[in-house]
Amino acid sequence: MNHYETVFILNPVLSESQIKETVKKFEDYLVSKGAEMIWKENWGLKKLAYTIQKKKTGFYHLFDYKVAGELVAPFELEFRRDDSVMRYLTVRLDKHAEAWAEKRRERNKQSKN
């Protein structure tokens, strides 16, 4: 199993319940395929660097998970099929990136307490 991070941007016109439902759908998809969810973060509404689909903002979300490499392409296909997703990016983490991600998770846990 490889370690991955996926950041995706949801359409800003979605309601709070629609956003939660969409994020839950993608999380459930990963878990149903045998992924181990390590961390998920809601980065909230952010201004985009450039317009996407005539939108200037979007709701950012991060998933940090471990899954077999052959399941990443079908997961990204789910993003392409969903109209509420404006952009996504999946990155495989090496050992240095994993260490940095662990530090980020610890820092975020401390800031929430």
Secondary structure, 3 states (H helix, E strand, C coil): CEEEEEEEEECCCCCHHHHHHHHHHHHHHHHHCCCEEEEEEEEEEEEEEEEECCEEEEEEEEEEEEECHHHHHHHHHHHHHCCCEEEEEEEECCHHHHHHHHHHHHHHHHHHC
